[in-house]
Amino acid sequence: MKKILTFLAALLFVNISTAQTATDDALYRRLTAEGDDSVAALKEVLARPESVSAALLYVASGAALKEKHLKDSGFLFYVARFRGQFDREMFPPTEAGGDSPMVLLGALQQQMGSVVNPALMAEPKVFAKVLAQVKLWSPQVPVDYSPGWAFSKKGNTEQAEAAFQAGRKKFLGGMEGFCMLLQDDAYFAAFRIVQDYNLKSGSERPSKAAFDTAMKTMERIETEKGIEGIALKSKK
């Protein structure tokens, strides 16, 4: 976990430090510090998550995870994605291709997601609370706001809002159903076997037979509840 957070911090600093405001740069440095400084900076982000750039939301998610605050980490991680979608339309970046800030955000999404998603799905009640928070969140653009990258002019507010709303609707459409499935004890038990099979190795990894049985259980429950989850999607 520490290795991943170190990678994220270095990646973020190299790519957008020159485009951040002095305030955001100071916040980034505090989030990636150790001890009380990081905790205090995290509290500041949680007090105004609607006004923080996507990259800093990802870093704050990492700081929360480091402090074992899974609910906060999950919430910040998910809204970072939607902040990025909004800002891409609202503040079209001047850099494109491999230099686009969207490449950085994609890397942050992938790296953080490989840690945050499994942790949340292993805690269904926390997962449900996170999704409820995400449903209520909306991006704001304070006067001194910076997306963390260079842009020539602001885009259309309505288009930016539409991109954000569409992205969140699609996300919640899949995640809320899956979260409901995880509340079922039999489904959750089967899911944990599948999760361990995919994430663990050696003697800790369940057998292929246990995996296949778990997938059949998940498929049955998904079919009964009329909710497409991991098992039914795997058959497409």
Secondary structure, DSSP 8 states (H G I E B T S, - for coil): -HHHHHHHHHHHHHHHGGGS-HHHHHHHHHHTSSTHHHHHHHHHHHHSGGGS-HHHHHHHHHHHHHTT-HHHHHHHHHHHHHHHHHHHHHS-BS--GGG-HHHHHHHHHHHHHHHHHHHHHT-HHHHHHHHHHHHH------TT---SS-BSS---HHHHHHHHHHHHHHHHHHHHHHHHHHTSHHHHHHHHHHHHHHH--GGGS--HHHHHHHHHHHHHHHHHHT---HHHHHT-
